[in-house]
Amino acid sequence: MELGNINDHDEQHQSFHPHARSRAVPDASAGIGAFMGTVYAWMAAGLALSAGTAYWLSTQPELLVSVFSGGWSWLLLLAPFVLIFVLGARIEKASLAENAFWYLLMTGIMGTWLTGIAVQASEDPAFATSVFQTLGVTVAMFGGMSLTGWITRKDLSAMGSFFMAALWGLIAMMFMNMFMFQSQSLSLVTSGIAIVIFAGLTAYDTQKIKKYYYEHGAHHGLAIWGALTLYLDFVNLFLHLLRFFGAGSSND
């Protein structure tokens, strides 16, 4: 199952509009490090839950068959989209516990769609090595691009708009390839383009979160919204890197 289509940045960027008058706006240099640390901590918790869910399900073959049979598979496919909208609608008004619940529920469900990777890795040591290598590349690339978005003084809004437009075009291309062309070469090309798009969006999203902090102040809703946005960037970057390297090696 391709998870590259789940990242809906437009909805995420439009969903958090905290009222500046309702909370104190911080000094431009005060607290940003601690706040971003909270964002990254929530992001890491979501990634750990997804990975843990995928690994655990991979060790439960009977449960795995029942989960992905019948209507459950469609429910699990649609659930992340629904939960993104729920979290976006509730994130300003909800308590920390409620926001955390929706976020962790979504990342846990996302983990079910990574189970195929965990199963294949457990059966194929060479693939497992590729997964760990790709994860290392993803961490390095994500970290570098997120740091760029954090420290750069250049406004990345125009770049973000460009990459969002490119993402929608990419999604259309992926669906066409899935149902019409079914071309391995085109799949490799789309994954290469997706890597560039999500790397750029990582920098843009990091800067966006930082700007919202400066404008509206620290708030658990903003921290979890930021964590979800960066979580989706990371997961999509990892999946497309894994597909790109796997497709490339299969053509050697």
MIDOSE-1310 file (N, C-alpha, C; in nm, 2 decimals, decimal comma, always signed):
residues 252
melg	+0,08/-0,12/+0,00/+0,00/+0,00/+0,00/+0,09/+0,12/+0,00; +0,06/+0,21/-0,09/+0,14/+0,34/-0,10/+0,09/+0,44/-0,01; +0,18/+0,49/+0,08/+0,14/+0,59/+0,18/+0,18/+0,73/+0,13; +0,24/+0,74/+0,01/+0,29/+0,87/-0,03/+0,18/+0,96/-0,06
nind	+0,05/+0,92/-0,06/-0,06/+1,01/-0,10/-0,13/+1,06/+0,03; -0,09/+1,02/+0,15/-0,16/+1,06/+0,27/-0,12/+1,20/+0,31; -0,01/+1,25/+0,27/+0,03/+1,38/+0,32/-0,05/+1,49/+0,26; -0,14/+1,55/+0,33/-0,22/+1,66/+0,28/-0,18/+1,79/+0,35
hdeq	-0,08/+1,85/+0,29/-0,02/+1,97/+0,36/-0,12/+2,09/+0,35; -0,20/+2,10/+0,25/-0,29/+2,21/+0,24/-0,39/+2,21/+0,36; -0,44/+2,09/+0,39/-0,53/+2,08/+0,50/-0,46/+2,11/+0,63; -0,34/+2,06/+0,65/-0,26/+2,09/+0,77/-0,23/+2,23/+0,79
hqsf	-0,19/+2,30/+0,68/-0,15/+2,44/+0,69/-0,27/+2,53/+0,72; -0,39/+2,49/+0,67/-0,51/+2,57/+0,69/-0,58/+2,54/+0,82; -0,54/+2,43/+0,89/-0,62/+2,38/+1,00/-0,59/+2,45/+1,13; -0,47/+2,51/+1,15/-0,44/+2,57/+1,28/-0,43/+2,72/+1,26
hpha	-0,53/+2,79/+1,32/-0,53/+2,93/+1,32/-0,56/+2,99/+1,46; -0,46/+2,97/+1,55/-0,48/+3,02/+1,69/-0,50/+3,17/+1,69; -0,58/+3,21/+1,79/-0,61/+3,35/+1,81/-0,50/+3,42/+1,89; -0,43/+3,51/+1,83/-0,31/+3,57/+1,89/-0,35/+3,64/+2,02
rsra	-0,46/+3,69/+2,03/-0,50/+3,77/+2,15/-0,52/+3,68/+2,27; -0,54/+3,55/+2,25/-0,58/+3,45/+2,36/-0,46/+3,40/+2,43; -0,34/+3,43/+2,38/-0,22/+3,38/+2,45/-0,10/+3,48/+2,42; -0,01/+3,47/+2,51/+0,10/+3,57/+2,50/+0,19/+3,53/+2,39
vpda	+0,24/+3,63/+2,31/+0,33/+3,61/+2,20/+0,47/+3,62/+2,26; +0,56/+3,52/+2,23/+0,69/+3,52/+2,30/+0,78/+3,62/+2,23; +0,89/+3,65/+2,30/+1,00/+3,72/+2,24/+1,05/+3,65/+2,12; +1,10/+3,72/+2,02/+1,15/+3,65/+1,90/+1,26/+3,55/+1,92
sagi	+1,33/+3,56/+2,03/+1,44/+3,46/+2,05/+1,42/+3,37/+2,17; +1,31/+3,39/+2,24/+1,29/+3,32/+2,37/+1,21/+3,19/+2,34; +1,26/+3,08/+2,39/+1,18/+2,96/+2,39/+1,16/+2,88/+2,27; +1,22/+2,93/+2,15/+1,20/+2,85/+2,03/+1,26/+2,72/+2,03
gafm	+1,38/+2,71/+2,09/+1,45/+2,58/+2,10/+1,37/+2,48/+2,18; +1,32/+2,52/+2,29/+1,24/+2,43/+2,37/+1,11/+2,39/+2,30; +1,05/+2,48/+2,24/+0,92/+2,45/+2,16/+0,95/+2,35/+2,05; +1,05/+2,38/+1,97/+1,08/+2,29/+1,86/+1,12/+2,15/+1,91
gtvy	+1,19/+2,15/+2,03/+1,22/+2,02/+2,09/+1,10/+1,94/+2,12; +0,99/+2,01/+2,17/+0,86/+1,95/+2,19/+0,80/+1,89/+2,07; +0,81/+1,97/+1,96/+0,76/+1,93/+1,83/+0,83/+1,80/+1,78; +0,96/+1,80/+1,79/+1,04/+1,68/+1,75/+1,01/+1,56/+1,84
awma	+0,99/+1,59/+1,97/+0,96/+1,48/+2,06/+0,83/+1,41/+2,02; +0,73/+1,49/+2,00/+0,60/+1,43/+1,95/+0,62/+1,36/+1,82; +0,69/+1,42/+1,73/+0,71/+1,35/+1,60/+0,78/+1,21/+1,62; +0,89/+1,21/+1,71/+0,96/+1,09/+1,74/+0,87/+0,99/+1,80
agla	+0,78/+1,03/+1,89/+0,69/+0,94/+1,95/+0,59/+0,88/+1,85; +0,54/+0,96/+1,76/+0,46/+0,90/+1,65/+0,53/+0,80/+1,56; +0,66/+0,83/+1,53/+0,73/+0,74/+1,45/+0,76/+0,61/+1,52; +0,79/+0,62/+1,65/+0,82/+0,50/+1,73/+0,69/+0,41/+1,74
lsag	+0,58/+0,48/+1,76/+0,45/+0,40/+1,77/+0,42/+0,33/+1,63; +0,44/+0,40/+1,52/+0,42/+0,34/+1,39/+0,51/+0,22/+1,37; +0,64/+0,24/+1,40/+0,74/+0,13/+1,39/+0,70/+0,01/+1,48; +0,67/+0,05/+1,60/+0,63/-0,06/+1,70/+0,51/-0,14/+1,65
tayw	+0,41/-0,06/+1,60/+0,29/-0,13/+1,55/+0,32/-0,22/+1,44; +0,40/-0,17/+1,34/+0,44/-0,25/+1,23/+0,51/-0,38/+1,27; +0,61/-0,36/+1,36/+0,69/-0,48/+1,40/+0,60/-0,58/+1,47; +0,51/-0,53/+1,56/+0,43/-0,62/+1,64/+0,33/-0,70/+1,55
lstq	+0,27/-0,63/+1,46/+0,18/-0,70/+1,36/+0,25/-0,80/+1,28; +0,38/-0,77/+1,24/+0,45/-0,86/+1,16/+0,48/-1,00/+1,23; +0,47/-1,00/+1,36/+0,49/-1,12/+1,44/+0,36/-1,19/+1,47; +0,25/-1,14/+1,42/+0,12/-1,20/+1,45/+0,05/-1,23/+1,31
pell	+0,09/-1,34/+1,25/+0,04/-1,36/+1,11/-0,11/-1,38/+1,11; -0,17/-1,45/+1,20/-0,32/-1,47/+1,20/-0,39/-1,34/+1,22; -0,35/-1,25/+1,31/-0,41/-1,12/+1,33/-0,39/-1,04/+1,20; -0,27/-1,05/+1,14/-0,24/-0,97/+1,02/-0,34/-1,00/+0,91
vsvf	-0,37/-1,13/+0,89/-0,46/-1,17/+0,79/-0,60/-1,12/+0,82; -0,64/-1,12/+0,94/-0,78/-1,08/+0,98/-0,79/-0,92/+0,96; -0,68/-0,85/+1,00/-0,68/-0,71/+0,99/-0,70/-0,66/+0,85; -0,63/-0,73/+0,75/-0,63/-0,68/+0,62/-0,72/-0,76/+0,53
sggw	-0,82/-0,82/+0,59/-0,93/-0,89/+0,51/-1,06/-0,82/+0,53; -1,14/-0,83/+0,43/-1,27/-0,77/+0,43/-1,27/-0,62/+0,44; -1,37/-0,57/+0,51/-1,38/-0,42/+0,52/-1,28/-0,35/+0,61; -1,20/-0,43/+0,69/-1,10/-0,37/+0,77/-1,00/-0,30/+0,69
swll	-0,96/-0,35/+0,58/-0,85/-0,29/+0,50/-0,89/-0,15/+0,45; -1,02/-0,14/+0,41/-1,06/-0,01/+0,36/-1,08/+0,09/+0,48; -1,12/+0,04/+0,59/-1,13/+0,12/+0,71/-0,99/+0,18/+0,75; -0,89/+0,09/+0,75/-0,76/+0,13/+0,79/-0,70/+0,23/+0,68
llap	-0,74/+0,21/+0,56/-0,69/+0,30/+0,45/-0,75/+0,44/+0,47; -0,88/+0,45/+0,50/-0,94/+0,58/+0,51/-0,92/+0,65/+0,65; -0,90/+0,57/+0,75/-0,89/+0,62/+0,89/-0,79/+0,74/+0,90; -0,66/+0,73/+0,85/-0,57/+0,84/+0,86/-0,62/+0,97/+0,80
fvli	-0,69/+0,96/+0,69/-0,74/+1,09/+0,63/-0,85/+1,15/+0,72; -0,94/+1,06/+0,78/-1,04/+1,11/+0,87/-0,98/+1,17/+0,99; -0,88/+1,10/+1,05/-0,82/+1,15/+1,17/-0,74/+1,28/+1,15; -0,68/+1,30/+1,03/-0,62/+1,43/+1,01/-0,72/+1,54/+1,01
fvlg	-0,84/+1,52/+0,95/-0,94/+1,62/+0,95/-0,99/+1,65/+1,10; -1,01/+1,54/+1,17/-1,06/+1,55/+1,31/-0,96/+1,63/+1,39; -0,83/+1,59/+1,38/-0,73/+1,66/+1,46/-0,72/+1,81/+1,42; -0,73/+1,84/+1,29/-0,73/+1,98/+1,24/-0,84/+2,06/+1,29
arie	-0,96/+1,99/+1,30/-1,08/+2,07/+1,35/-1,08/+2,09/+1,50; -1,02/+2,00/+1,57/-1,02/+2,01/+1,72/-0,90/+2,06/+1,78; -0,79/+2,09/+1,71/-0,66/+2,11/+1,77/-0,65/+2,24/+1,85; -0,73/+2,34/+1,82/-0,73/+2,47/+1,89/-0,81/+2,45/+2,02
kasl	-0,92/+2,38/+2,02/-1,01/+2,38/+2,13/-0,98/+2,26/+2,23; -0,92/+2,15/+2,18/-0,91/+2,03/+2,25/-0,80/+2,05/+2,36; -0,81/+1,96/+2,46/-0,70/+1,96/+2,56/-0,58/+1,88/+2,51; -0,47/+1,89/+2,58/-0,35/+1,82/+2,54/-0,38/+1,67/+2,53
aena	-0,45/+1,62/+2,63/-0,48/+1,47/+2,62/-0,56/+1,43/+2,50; -0,66/+1,51/+2,46/-0,74/+1,48/+2,34/-0,66/+1,49/+2,21; -0,58/+1,60/+2,20/-0,49/+1,61/+2,08/-0,39/+1,50/+2,07; -0,34/+1,46/+2,19/-0,24/+1,35/+2,19/-0,30/+1,22/+2,15
fwyl	-0,43/+1,20/+2,20/-0,50/+1,08/+2,16/-0,52/+1,06/+2,01; -0,57/+1,17/+1,95/-0,60/+1,16/+1,80/-0,47/+1,15/+1,73; -0,36/+1,22/+1,77/-0,23/+1,21/+1,70/-0,18/+1,07/+1,71; -0,17/+1,01/+1,83/-0,11/+0,88/+1,85/-0,20/+0,77/+1,79
lmtg	-0,33/+0,79/+1,79/-0,42/+0,69/+1,72/-0,39/+0,69/+1,57; -0,37/+0,81/+1,51/-0,34/+0,82/+1,37/-0,21/+0,75/+1,33; -0,10/+0,79/+1,41/+0,03/+0,73/+1,38/+0,03/+0,58/+1,41; -0,05/+0,53/+1,50/-0,06/+0,39/+1,53/-0,12/+0,32/+1,41
imgt	-0,23/+0,38/+1,35/-0,30/+0,32/+1,24/-0,20/+0,33/+1,12; -0,13/+0,44/+1,10/-0,03/+0,44/+0,99/+0,07/+0,33/+1,00; +0,10/+0,29/+1,12/+0,19/+0,18/+1,14/+0,15/+0,05/+1,08; +0,01/+0,03/+1,07/-0,04/-0,09/+1,01/+0,00/-0,10/+0,86
wltg	+0,01/+0,01/+0,80/+0,04/+0,01/+0,66/+0,19/+0,00/+0,63; +0,27/+0,00/+0,74/+0,41/-0,03/+0,73/+0,45/-0,17/+0,76; +0,34/-0,25/+0,79/+0,37/-0,39/+0,83/+0,43/-0,47/+0,72; +0,39/-0,44/+0,60/+0,45/-0,52/+0,48/+0,60/-0,50/+0,48
iavq	+0,65/-0,39/+0,51/+0,79/-0,36/+0,51/+0,86/-0,45/+0,62; +0,79/-0,45/+0,74/+0,84/-0,53/+0,85/+0,85/-0,67/+0,82; +0,74/-0,72/+0,76/+0,73/-0,87/+0,72/+0,84/-0,90/+0,62; +0,86/-0,82/+0,52/+0,96/-0,85/+0,42/+1,10/-0,85/+0,48
ased	+1,12/-0,75/+0,57/+1,25/-0,73/+0,63/+1,28/-0,86/+0,72; +1,18/-0,91/+0,79/+1,20/-1,03/+0,87/+1,23/-1,15/+0,79; +1,19/-1,16/+0,67/+1,21/-1,27/+0,58/+1,33/-1,26/+0,49; +1,38/-1,14/+0,47/+1,49/-1,11/+0,37/+1,59/-1,02/+0,44
pafa	+1,71/-1,08/+0,49/+1,81/-1,00/+0,55/+1,86/-0,89/+0,47; +1,87/-0,92/+0,34/+1,93/-0,81/+0,25/+1,83/-0,69/+0,24; +1,70/-0,72/+0,24/+1,60/-0,61/+0,24/+1,60/-0,54/+0,37; +1,62/-0,61/+0,48/+1,63/-0,55/+0,61/+1,75/-0,45/+0,62
tsvf	+1,86/-0,49/+0,56/+1,98/-0,40/+0,56/+1,94/-0,28/+0,48; +1,87/-0,30/+0,37/+1,83/-0,18/+0,28/+1,74/-0,09/+0,36; +1,65/-0,15/+0,44/+1,56/-0,07/+0,52/+1,64/+0,02/+0,62; +1,73/-0,04/+0,69/+1,81/+0,03/+0,79/+1,90/+0,14/+0,72
qtlg	+1,95/+0,11/+0,61/+2,03/+0,21/+0,54/+1,95/+0,32/+0,49; +1,83/+0,29/+0,43/+1,74/+0,39/+0,39/+1,69/+0,48/+0,51; +1,67/+0,42/+0,62/+1,63/+0,49/+0,74/+1,74/+0,59/+0,78; +1,86/+0,55/+0,77/+1,97/+0,64/+0,80/+1,98/+0,75/+0,71
vtva	+1,96/+0,73/+0,58/+1,96/+0,83/+0,48/+1,85/+0,93/+0,50; +1,73/+0,87/+0,54/+1,61/+0,96/+0,56/+1,64/+1,05/+0,68; +1,69/+0,99/+0,79/+1,72/+1,08/+0,91/+1,82/+1,19/+0,87; +1,92/+1,16/+0,80/+2,02/+1,26/+0,76/+1,96/+1,37/+0,67
mfgg	+1,88/+1,32/+0,57/+1,82/+1,42/+0,48/+1,72/+1,50/+0,55; +1,63/+1,44/+0,63/+1,53/+1,51/+0,70/+1,59/+1,61/+0,80; +1,69/+1,56/+0,87/+1,76/+1,65/+0,97/+1,82/+1,77/+0,90; +1,89/+1,75/+0,79/+1,95/+1,86/+0,72/+1,85/+1,96/+0,66
mslt	+1,74/+1,91/+0,60/+1,64/+2,00/+0,55/+1,56/+2,07/+0,66; +1,53/+2,00/+0,77/+1,46/+2,07/+0,88/+1,55/+2,18/+0,94; +1,68/+2,15/+0,96/+1,77/+2,25/+1,01/+1,78/+2,37/+0,92; +1,78/+2,34/+0,79/+1,78/+2,45/+0,69/+1,66/+2,54/+0,71
gwit	+1,54/+2,48/+0,72/+1,42/+2,56/+0,74/+1,42/+2,63/+0,87; +1,49/+2,58/+0,97/+1,49/+2,65/+1,10/+1,58/+2,77/+1,10; +1,70/+2,76/+1,04/+1,80/+2,86/+1,05/+1,80/+2,97/+0,93; +1,74/+2,93/+0,82/+1,74/+3,02/+0,71/+1,66/+3,14/+0,73
rkdl	+1,71/+3,26/+0,68/+1,63/+3,38/+0,69/+1,55/+3,41/+0,57; +1,57/+3,33/+0,47/+1,49/+3,34/+0,35/+1,35/+3,29/+0,36; +1,25/+3,37/+0,32/+1,11/+3,32/+0,32/+1,09/+3,21/+0,22; +1,05/+3,09/+0,27/+1,03/+2,98/+0,19/+0,89/+2,96/+0,14
samg	+0,80/+3,06/+0,16/+0,66/+3,04/+0,12/+0,64/+3,01/-0,03; +0,72/+3,08/-0,11/+0,70/+3,06/-0,26/+0,75/+2,92/-0,29; +0,86/+2,87/-0,23/+0,90/+2,73/-0,25/+0,80/+2,63/-0,20; +0,74/+2,66/-0,09/+0,63/+2,57/-0,03/+0,51/+2,56/-0,13
sffm	+0,47/+2,67/-0,18/+0,36/+2,67/-0,28/+0,39/+2,59/-0,40; +0,52/+2,61/-0,45/+0,56/+2,53/-0,57/+0,56/+2,38/-0,54; +0,61/+2,34/-0,43/+0,62/+2,20/-0,39/+0,48/+2,14/-0,37; +0,39/+2,22/-0,31/+0,25/+2,17/-0,29/+0,19/+2,15/-0,43
aalw	+0,20/+2,24/-0,52/+0,15/+2,22/-0,66/+0,21/+2,10/-0,72; +0,34/+2,08/-0,70/+0,41/+1,97/-0,76/+0,36/+1,84/-0,70; +0,33/+1,84/-0,57/+0,28/+1,72/-0,50/+0,14/+1,68/-0,56; +0,05/+1,77/-0,58/-0,07/+1,73/-0,64/-0,06/+1,67/-0,78
glia	+0,03/+1,73/-0,86/+0,06/+1,67/-0,99/+0,12/+1,54/-0,98; +0,21/+1,52/-0,88/+0,27/+1,39/-0,86/+0,17/+1,28/-0,82; +0,07/+1,32/-0,73/-0,03/+1,23/-0,69/-0,11/+1,18/-0,81; -0,15/+1,28/-0,90/-0,22/+1,24/-1,02/-0,14/+1,15/-1,11
mmfm	-0,01/+1,17/-1,12/+0,08/+1,09/-1,20/+0,09/+0,94/-1,14; +0,09/+0,94/-1,01/+0,10/+0,81/-0,94/-0,02/+0,72/-0,96; -0,14/+0,79/-0,95/-0,27/+0,72/-0,98/-0,28/+0,67/-1,12; -0,23/+0,76/-1,21/-0,24/+0,72/-1,35/-0,15/+0,60/-1,38
nmfm	-0,03/+0,60/-1,32/+0,06/+0,49/-1,33/+0,01/+0,36/-1,27; -0,06/+0,38/-1,16/-0,11/+0,26/-1,08/-0,22/+0,19/-1,16; -0,31/+0,27/-1,23/-0,43/+0,21/-1,29/-0,42/+0,20/-1,44; -0,32/+0,27/-1,50/-0,32/+0,27/-1,65/-0,19/+0,22/-1,70
fqsq	-0,08/+0,29/-1,67/+0,05/+0,25/-1,73/+0,12/+0,13/-1,67; +0,12/+0,13/-1,53/+0,18/+0,02/-1,46/+0,33/+0,01/-1,50; +0,40/+0,12/-1,51/+0,54/+0,12/-1,56/+0,63/+0,13/-1,44; +0,73/+0,04/-1,43/+0,83/+0,04/-1,33/+0,92/+0,16/-1,35
slsl	+0,95/+0,20/-1,47/+1,04/+0,31/-1,49/+0,97/+0,44/-1,45; +0,84/+0,46/-1,48/+0,77/+0,58/-1,43/+0,75/+0,58/-1,28; +0,74/+0,46/-1,22/+0,73/+0,45/-1,07/+0,86/+0,50/-1,01; +0,98/+0,47/-1,07/+1,11/+0,51/-1,03/+1,12/+0,66/-1,04
vtsg	+1,07/+0,72/-1,15/+1,07/+0,86/-1,17/+0,99/+0,93/-1,07; +0,87/+0,89/-1,05/+0,78/+0,95/-0,95/+0,84/+0,95/-0,81; +0,90/+0,84/-0,78/+0,97/+0,83/-0,64/+1,08/+0,93/-0,63; +1,16/+0,95/-0,74/+1,27/+1,05/-0,74/+1,21/+1,19/-0,72
iaiv	+1,11/+1,22/-0,79/+1,04/+1,35/-0,78/+0,99/+1,37/-0,64; +0,93/+1,27/-0,58/+0,87/+1,27/-0,45/+0,98/+1,30/-0,35; +1,09/+1,24/-0,36/+1,20/+1,27/-0,27/+1,24/+1,42/-0,26; +1,25/+1,48/-0,38/+1,28/+1,62/-0,39/+1,17/+1,70/-0,33
ifag	+1,04/+1,67/-0,36/+0,93/+1,74/-0,30/+0,92/+1,73/-0,15; +0,93/+1,62/-0,09/+0,92/+1,61/+0,05/+1,04/+1,66/+0,12; +1,16/+1,66/+0,06/+1,27/+1,72/+0,12/+1,25/+1,87/+0,13; +1,20/+1,93/+0,02/+1,17/+2,07/+0,02/+1,06/+2,11/+0,12
ltay	+0,95/+2,03/+0,12/+0,84/+2,05/+0,22/+0,89/+2,04/+0,36; +0,99/+1,96/+0,39/+1,04/+1,95/+0,53/+1,10/+2,08/+0,57; +1,18/+2,15/+0,48/+1,23/+2,28/+0,51/+1,12/+2,38/+0,53; +1,03/+2,38/+0,44/+0,92/+2,48/+0,44/+0,83/+2,46/+0,56
dtqk	+0,80/+2,34/+0,60/+0,71/+2,31/+0,71/+0,78/+2,35/+0,84; +0,91/+2,32/+0,85/+0,98/+2,36/+0,97/+0,98/+2,51/+0,99; +1,00/+2,59/+0,88/+0,99/+2,73/+0,89/+0,85/+2,78/+0,92; +0,75/+2,71/+0,87/+0,61/+2,75/+0,90/+0,58/+2,73/+1,04
ikky	+0,62/+2,62/+1,10/+0,60/+2,60/+1,24/+0,67/+2,71/+1,33; +0,79/+2,74/+1,29/+0,86/+2,84/+1,36/+0,79/+2,98/+1,36; +0,74/+3,01/+1,24/+0,67/+3,14/+1,22/+0,55/+3,14/+1,31; +0,47/+3,03/+1,31/+0,35/+3,03/+1,39/+0,38/+3,04/+1,54
yyeh	+0,49/+2,99/+1,58/+0,53/+3,01/+1,72/+0,56/+3,15/+1,75; +0,63/+3,22/+1,66/+0,66/+3,36/+1,68/+0,53/+3,45/+1,68; +0,44/+3,41/+1,60/+0,31/+3,49/+1,58/+0,21/+3,46/+1,69; +0,20/+3,34/+1,74/+0,09/+3,30/+1,83/+0,14/+3,25/+1,96
gahh	+0,26/+3,22/+1,98/+0,31/+3,16/+2,11/+0,30/+3,01/+2,12; +0,36/+2,96/+2,22/+0,37/+2,81/+2,24/+0,23/+2,76/+2,28; +0,19/+2,65/+2,22/+0,06/+2,59/+2,26/+0,07/+2,45/+2,22; +0,01/+2,36/+2,31/+0,03/+2,22/+2,28/-0,04/+2,18/+2,14
glai	-0,14/+2,25/+2,10/-0,20/+2,22/+1,98/-0,11/+2,25/+1,86; -0,04/+2,36/+1,87/+0,06/+2,39/+1,76/+0,17/+2,29/+1,76; +0,22/+2,25/+1,88/+0,32/+2,15/+1,89/+0,28/+2,02/+1,82; +0,16/+1,97/+1,85/+0,12/+1,85/+1,79/+0,09/+1,86/+1,64
wgal	+0,03/+1,97/+1,60/+0,01/+2,00/+1,46/+0,14/+2,00/+1,39; +0,25/+2,06/+1,44/+0,38/+2,06/+1,38/+0,44/+1,92/+1,38; +0,42/+1,85/+1,48/+0,47/+1,71/+1,49/+0,41/+1,63/+1,38; +0,27/+1,64/+1,36/+0,20/+1,56/+1,26/+0,25/+1,60/+1,12
tlyl	+0,27/+1,73/+1,09/+0,32/+1,77/+0,96/+0,46/+1,71/+0,93; +0,55/+1,72/+1,03/+0,68/+1,67/+1,01/+0,69/+1,52/+1,00; +0,60/+1,46/+1,08/+0,59/+1,31/+1,08/+0,55/+1,26/+0,94; +0,45/+1,33/+0,88/+0,41/+1,29/+0,74/+0,52/+1,32/+0,64
dfvn	+0,60/+1,43/+0,66/+0,71/+1,45/+0,57/+0,81/+1,34/+0,58; +0,84/+1,30/+0,70/+0,95/+1,20/+0,73/+0,90/+1,06/+0,67; +0,78/+1,02/+0,70/+0,73/+0,89/+0,65/+0,73/+0,88/+0,50; +0,68/+0,99/+0,44/+0,68/+0,99/+0,29/+0,82/+0,99/+0,23
lflh	+0,91/+1,07/+0,29/+1,05/+1,07/+0,24/+1,11/+0,93/+0,25; +1,09/+0,87/+0,37/+1,14/+0,73/+0,39/+1,09/+0,63/+0,28; +0,95/+0,63/+0,26/+0,89/+0,54/+0,17/+0,94/+0,56/+0,03; +0,95/+0,68/-0,01/+0,99/+0,70/-0,15/+1,14/+0,68/-0,17
llrf	+1,22/+0,70/-0,07/+1,37/+0,67/-0,07/+1,38/+0,51/-0,08; +1,30/+0,44/+0,00/+1,31/+0,30/+0,00/+1,26/+0,24/-0,14; +1,16/+0,30/-0,19/+1,11/+0,25/-0,33/+1,21/+0,29/-0,43; +1,27/+0,41/-0,42/+1,37/+0,45/-0,53/+1,49/+0,36/-0,52
fgag	+1,55/+0,34/-0,40/+1,67/+0,25/-0,39/+1,63/+0,11/-0,43; +1,52/+0,06/-0,39/+1,48/-0,08/-0,42/+1,46/-0,10/-0,57; +1,39/+0,00/-0,63/+1,37/-0,01/-0,78/+1,50/+0,00/-0,85; +1,59/+0,09/-0,80/+1,71/+0,10/-0,87/+1,80/-0,02/-0,86
ssnd	+1,80/-0,09/-0,74/+1,88/-0,21/-0,73/+1,82/-0,32/-0,81; +1,68/-0,33/-0,82/+1,62/-0,43/-0,90/+1,65/-0,42/-1,05; +1,69/-0,30/-1,09/+1,72/-0,28/-1,23/+1,86/-0,30/-1,26; +1,95/-0,33/-1,16/+2,09/-0,34/-1,19/+2,12/-0,48/-1,25
